[in-house]
Amino acid sequence: MKGKSFHPNFIAFSLKVGQNDKHACITVKAYDTAGTYKKHDLTMEKIKIDTLIIGAGLSGLTIAWKLKQIPGHSILLLEESERAGGAIMSHLEGGYLAEGGPHGFLDNCAESQSLLAETGLDKECLKAPLSKFVRYVCIDGKLKLIPQSPPKILAAPLISPLAKLRVAGDFFKKPLPGEPTVSEWVEYRFGKALLPYVDAVFTGTYAGDLERLVIDGVMPGVRQIEKDYGSIIYGLLKKMKAAKKQGSKKKKGLPAMTSFPSGMTRLAERLAENLGSDELQTGCKASNISRNPEGWSIATEKQTIECRNLVLALPVNAALSLLSPIGSQPPMEKIPEARIVTIGLGFGAGASLPPGFGYLTPESEQRFCLGALFSSNMFPGRAPKDHILLEALVGGRRHPERLELDDATLIKEAIQDLQQLLKLPNPPDYARVIRPRGGIPQLEKGYPSLLKWRNDLMKEENGLYVTGFGWEGIGLNDMIKTAFRVSEAIKQGEQDTGEEEAELKKVYF
């Protein structure tokens, strides 16, 4: 680099790069205008480990927890932000406990229950059974109670008798070809009358738009039944009969929502407690990934890390940005995301909430809030004595512009909307806007092809594992289940192809 001035006080530079087993050293020789020689050594640490995990959200923390159980297996977990936990973010203020991310998870996933037992959190967790806590959908400006069992749903006056008869048309419909949206698929198989309720379901899970989400992405298990049996109803009946014949020991009845006295942050904290200071680094961004003869090499601002196994436990878009130099180009550079703000509202005397978890609103209602969670109904300790807490959700895929509003406007608009449906005095005793760290991946057109690309890449690149928020689902149970699968593959020295049988997930409002 001689002969060119890179700094007003120097006329030339020369660089020498060397390395040993533990450090890479860059020597900079600089000559100023008087010809004086200056030497600067920049030493970058080099680390060798068995498995590097990038991303300390729930997926990364769970994989680290499982790999720590392998004797002699060295791990390092990197997190770009200053805290572990990813989307999990509990907020305690003035005796009110709100969630800026997921509010809990259902106790119907074996891997999640195993994780609770391993961590001892099964002795701390709180449970709210769906059988005791109803939910509502806002239809025609009123809250309609949604039963949680199919027979009760059929008996409830949610849609007209003719519309109920149309649902039976599913028996006579052939599989819908192509990559239909949720809206197209539901209307084709069951009729238009169900769309507001389906809209509410995907508002509650993805904050998404059922006219953009694709059925192959959000419900691959149901889509597979359609392809295998033609009819969804017939396929479900066949599967139920087969399970009964095999003596399936699945837990009967409705599951329960699970959380903790100090909020969902407790789960992330407990997993992180297991890691030493040399095993978890926050505020550390991985900037480059490359192959080396023994596995993988990853660069950060202060170090180079070499590993046999590389796990990207990141949301889809963050993973894609790191994967771009590896393998073939993905079918898309990024996927859409939906962001929501949570508005925690606390009320004292004169306020009351209906029994249950909360309500959701389909887009056809044209309301400001996507819905609200009756937090103080669900779990004890969410509000001071004789007070209530509800959490309104605003924004989503359809209304990102609402996230640009200031806190005061968001609170005002949310209260005006809520007061049309609930008995709430004005003003609230407590109000807080909790803005998200990131968005919710939207599994829209092209996502199934992207998932196949990821699976093919993991087959081709030995020691590469790609998982996290948006890959194979967005629920906490989805991420824990996949994290167990990935950690087991690493333990056995196998590749994770991501090609498990599509899970049939039940829908709960």
Number of C-alpha atoms within 10 A of each C-alpha: 9 12 9 10 15 12 11 8 12 18 17 19 20 13 14 10 12 10 13 9 9 14 15 16 17 16 15 15 15 20 18 16 12 9 11 9 13 12 12 11 13 12 16 18 18 20 16 18 14 16 24 26 26 26 30 30 22 27 31 29 30 27 27 27 24 18 21 17 10 11 7 9 12 16 22 22 25 23 24 15 16 9 15 27 23 23 20 23 21 18 17 13 10 10 14 23 21 28 22 23 22 17 21 21 19 21 19 16 15 13 19 21 16 14 20 17 12 12 14 12 17 15 10 13 17 19 18 21 17 21 14 14 17 18 23 24 24 22 16 9 13 13 18 17 18 19 20 18 12 9 9 11 14 13 12 14 13 18 14 11 11 9 15 18 12 15 19 15 15 21 16 10 15 14 20 15 8 7 18 19 20 25 22 19 21 20 14 18 22 21 20 15 18 17 19 19 21 18 23 25 21 20 23 21 15 25 27 27 23 27 14 17 22 25 24 24 25 24 19 20 17 20 20 19 20 22 15 12 16 19 21 22 16 15 19 16 12 13 12 13 12 12 13 12 9 9 9 10 8 10 9 7 10 16 18 19 20 20 24 20 15 17 25 25 23 20 22 20 14 16 22 22 11 14 18 10 9 9 17 21 21 16 11 19 17 18 11 15 19 14 13 12 7 10 17 21 21 21 17 16 11 13 18 19 21 24 23 19 21 23 23 24 30 26 24 24 18 15 20 21 13 16 20 14 12 14 13 11 12 18 14 13 11 16 17 14 21 19 23 27 23 24 26 26 25 26 22 18 11 10 17 15 18 15 14 21 24 25 24 27 26 25 17 12 14 10 17 21 25 25 24 23 21 21 26 23 21 24 19 14 17 24 26 17 10 9 18 24 29 26 26 27 25 24 21 25 22 14 16 16 10 18 17 10 11 10 16 12 12 21 20 12 14 23 23 14 16 18 12 11 13 15 13 22 15 12 12 16 15 17 21 19 19 21 15 17 15 14 18 23 24 25 26 25 19 15 23 20 14 20 20 16 18 21 17 16 20 19 16 13 14 17 21 20 25 25 24 27 26 23 24 21 20 19 17 20 21 21 27 25 18 23 25 20 17 26 23 17 16 22 14 9 12 13 19 23 18 21 10 8 9 15 13 14 11 8 10 16 21
